[in-house]
Structure formats: C-alpha cells, structure tokens
Amino acid sequence: MPEKLVAAAMEENPIAFKREFEDQMKARIDARIAQVRIDVAQSIYVDGEENTSE
C-alpha cells in the first residue's frame, strides 16, 4: 500500500488500522508456521516411509 494511503488510513481511524495490521501480520505468521510444519513433516516422512537419512 502506498505510503500516503497508509498515512491517511492511520489518521482516519487509527484503531481500525492497527487491528487490520495486526490481523494481517497474524495471518502471515500463522501461514508461515503452517508451512514450516509441512516442511518438517515432509522431511520426516518421504513417500509414507520415515526418512532415516541425515
């Protein structure tokens, strides 16, 4: 979002802007955690077999 729009949104309704920003950041963090969990699971199990290689 361009800086001027961000500044206008912050000025117009700072509480709503803060909540929206926090919600977006939480969603990004949750998505990253989910991806890491998938990556770890895939590194442990390969083709349904436990991966014992280092």
Beta strands, then each sheet from edge to edge (+ up, - down):
strand 1: 45-46
strand 2: 49-50
sheet 1: 1+ 2-
end
